[in-house]
Amino acid sequence: MSRIGVFTCHCGENIGATVDCVKVAEMCKDIPGVVHSVEYKYMCSDPGQRQMQEAIKEHKLDGVVVAACSPRMHEPTFRRAAGDAGINPYMCEMANLREHCSWVHEKGEATTQKAADLIRVLVEKVKHNEPLHPIKVPVTRTAMVIGGGVGGIQVALDIANGGHKVVLVEKSPSIGGHMSQLSETFPTLDCSQCILTPRMVEAAQHPNITLMTYSEVEKVDGFIGNFKVTVRKKARKLDEHLCTGCGLCIQKCPNKKISDEFNEGLGTRTAIYVPFPQAVPNKPVIDTLNCTYYKTGKCKVCEKMCPTNAIRFDQEDELVTLDIGAIVLATGFKLMKTDAFPEYGYGKHKDIIDGMQFERLASASGPTSGVMKRPSDGRSPETVVFIACSGSRDRAKGVPYCSKICCMYTAKHAMLYKHKVHSGKAYVFYMDIRAAGKDYDEFVRRAIEEDEVKYIRGRVSKIYEEDGKLIVMGADTLMGGEPVVIKADMVVLATAVQSNDRSEELAQTLHVSYDSYGFFAEAHPKLRPVETNTAGIFLAGACQAPRDIPETVAQASGAAAKVVGLFSNEELTREPIVAVVNRQAAPVYSTCVGCFICQGACPYQAIEQEEIMARSGEVIMTLARINPGLCQGCGTCVATCRTKAIDLQGFSNEQLYAELMTL
Amino acid sequence: MEAVIQRAKELLEQGEVKAVLGYAKGTGSARRPHFARQAGQLDKLVMDEACVQNLAVYVTKHEVKKLGKVAVVALPVTQRAILQLMAERQLRDGSLAILAVDDGAVKELDSASALEEHLALKAQVLNAKDKASLADLEAMDQGQRWAYWQKELSRCMKCYACRNTCPMCYCDHCTMDCNRPQWVPVASHGIGNLEYHMVRTMHLAGRCVECGDCGRACPVGIPVHLLTIGAEETVHELFGQRAGHKAKLDYALSTFKTDDKESFIR
């Protein structure tokens, strides 16, 4: 006969105000198998837990039901306490009186009765519980960082400095990300490249960091501590070991009119190229879509020019599989393009540009070498209008959220413009100025007060072209909605920050949750901001939500700390809530018939084949076996198995049946 | 039929197969399965319109497997069942010599890939009677359909003939016989009957080869085959997959795909 203790918690007012906990505790005493039932204001508090532990010892309890909040909240707490008191932690179960009862019902007799019923169900379950033991798995102490922007670089450096190996995977030919494209950074106006490129070099030279540029993650198998990641190394079409980065091939490439991604389409590049002169690694790639040789079969100028014979036209993509212990996602963001705005001319006016294009115009390494020239005719713009919240906080554009960085970079843009064109006029249309951050508001005030940027609170309804000028029609809502018309030479849209291309695909590859905008979801918005719901996968930077550089770097260091913490263990302990295929004595062996339909249903590739052999070595049966290291306990295979040969530990068929039948 | 017998004789005499499974005359106009282990027993084999049973149900039995390689006179339904059984790893590829008799001529198929190729050549067509019955059921509203099955299934006496005749119901330990815990009551009564047939239907949805043997086996004439065939047709409609057409397991209801059209799976 079981000796079960029931501990009912008031959760302050949360449960106590709706459920008569004293009565519930009284009612539970009558459940067969229950030898002890008490209630307490805060069961999770230290005195509450102590009360439970003492009762376990005093009444020789072999099972415990804590009737309190969601097991998601405090199951680990109570299981630990039960374990400390000497019983198997998995003999402790929680009845969720808060989310399943008090929060969803009015105060009343029926609510109290339901609370007692919920406990009764769990008491039946505990009677069928079996002691379970945590699963130990080894940890591969190599981290993979996906995305080589400032966030990814920071994560990689921090983990590498912590003494662990890091593989930094970047899809473009160079690390650096968006930050390498920026001119200056707010709120200090220090040069972006000057602070970033030394970090890029440091990452490339660090003995613990392996750079994999021009590479993409193709497949991820395994689980925390034991991932198997397949990376596609896209063919650069040259031998990286032979290439010295002399750049002769780039100079001689006859195909020079290709729109330059790094300069956001404002400049041109060759078919064999490095994205920017400070690229790391400084090894070119051949753009096979635009290269004359790949289009016509003739040319090969680069091959002829190369002093080290490094060009390999027949090079193929390479798939590399790596053993990885933890993964950090730092895949960044993309900006909404100007063609998403019908009211601003669908992107057809060359002088309506987005924020990143402005960065390139203002950058000393940009297509104009930092001289302010408008894209259409190269004249110096005398009047520039900046429009903040272009697309952001706009449900009609599908972006209800704030892009967070635009208020600051718009102020920065207006300042940079004023610093370069002293006679120019800068106008900023804004909805609100959100400049929360160290020295941020001071920075915006400086733009307004010292650099005389004219801030107009209001939206721009339309922009059209007239006599080489852009007519910006807006309203000033602080002047009673008075219409404002500005004849501008150039308009800069602070377009919305969006999740990166293919982020959903990557999330699915990694089994990571994501929100409806494609940003990766953190495990808890406040308390676990750098972790995902998939153990061993962490987040840094704008792939989670719009972020600026200081926040990205801070989060990157946070993620790195998590990884280093994980790697400080030799083995990991996992919950034993895994599926198990039953085994029986010969000649039955198992009720599994070996149809392996479960194998296709398993999202984690956890189901393997096991051969039952006779002494002669003859295979008697081939049965399914579930790898406890890979199994996540989702239970899909249990539902799929026709012979009910699979049981989920802690949620077995018999337990569920007993729970249902007691109602 | 002579050609089949001739080939079977060769196979038996050369020792390539240990037995030949086909049809023989049974009581009245019925046909029964016939195992010929010697060439002399082959004369009894017949092949006519009355040969309808899916012989694949026998080849998974331990007694038959123990014989060694067996030749099976196989109608398209039998071929589909054998291919599905191979995909579900209940039959080893190459453990049977399949004498396909669907084109008049005999075609010998001895591997899953040969079966797959052979079956891909022709479309699977549902017989007119079952098609009409399914259309009638489809035309009913939900209430009428519920009442229809309640009434039909109330006659079920849980003899499990439908299960035992089904080539795809090969589990040694059927979940219906599981009594720890006993989810489905054994006794023949309303809810228990309904549960049994619902479980059977779900277990065959996406796996049913549409032979209709379950319906023919029912001693009280419940058209239970309409349940499984109906479910199979629905799976085909929704996922474009059919049981018994692929050598590699292609089971719509247990395949995890990240690009599933339902958003909950992501």
HADDOCK unambig.tbl for C-alpha pairs under 7 A between the chains (distance, minus, plus):
assign (segid A and resid 508 and name CA) (segid B and resid 258 and name CA) 6.48 0.50 0.50
assign (segid A and resid 591 and name CA) (segid B and resid 173 and name CA) 5.88 0.50 0.50
assign (segid A and resid 593 and name CA) (segid B and resid 171 and name CA) 6.07 0.50 0.50
assign (segid A and resid 594 and name CA) (segid B and resid 89 and name CA) 6.86 0.50 0.50
assign (segid A and resid 595 and name CA) (segid B and resid 88 and name CA) 4.55 0.50 0.50
assign (segid A and resid 595 and name CA) (segid B and resid 89 and name CA) 5.62 0.50 0.50
assign (segid A and resid 595 and name CA) (segid B and resid 90 and name CA) 6.75 0.50 0.50
assign (segid A and resid 596 and name CA) (segid B and resid 88 and name CA) 6.71 0.50 0.50
assign (segid A and resid 597 and name CA) (segid B and resid 254 and name CA) 6.53 0.50 0.50
assign (segid A and resid 598 and name CA) (segid B and resid 254 and name CA) 6.90 0.50 0.50
assign (segid A and resid 600 and name CA) (segid B and resid 254 and name CA) 5.97 0.50 0.50
assign (segid A and resid 600 and name CA) (segid B and resid 255 and name CA) 4.96 0.50 0.50
assign (segid A and resid 600 and name CA) (segid B and resid 256 and name CA) 6.32 0.50 0.50
assign (segid A and resid 601 and name CA) (segid B and resid 254 and name CA) 4.47 0.50 0.50
assign (segid A and resid 601 and name CA) (segid B and resid 255 and name CA) 4.84 0.50 0.50
assign (segid A and resid 601 and name CA) (segid B and resid 256 and name CA) 5.13 0.50 0.50
assign (segid A and resid 602 and name CA) (segid B and resid 256 and name CA) 6.74 0.50 0.50
assign (segid A and resid 603 and name CA) (segid B and resid 256 and name CA) 6.03 0.50 0.50
assign (segid A and resid 640 and name CA) (segid B and resid 254 and name CA) 6.65 0.50 0.50
assign (segid A and resid 642 and name CA) (segid B and resid 175 and name CA) 6.70 0.50 0.50
assign (segid A and resid 642 and name CA) (segid B and resid 203 and name CA) 6.57 0.50 0.50
assign (segid A and resid 643 and name CA) (segid B and resid 173 and name CA) 6.45 0.50 0.50
assign (segid A and resid 643 and name CA) (segid B and resid 174 and name CA) 5.74 0.50 0.50
assign (segid A and resid 643 and name CA) (segid B and resid 175 and name CA) 4.87 0.50 0.50
assign (segid A and resid 644 and name CA) (segid B and resid 175 and name CA) 6.48 0.50 0.50
assign (segid A and resid 654 and name CA) (segid B and resid 181 and name CA) 5.81 0.50 0.50
assign (segid A and resid 657 and name CA) (segid B and resid 181 and name CA) 6.67 0.50 0.50
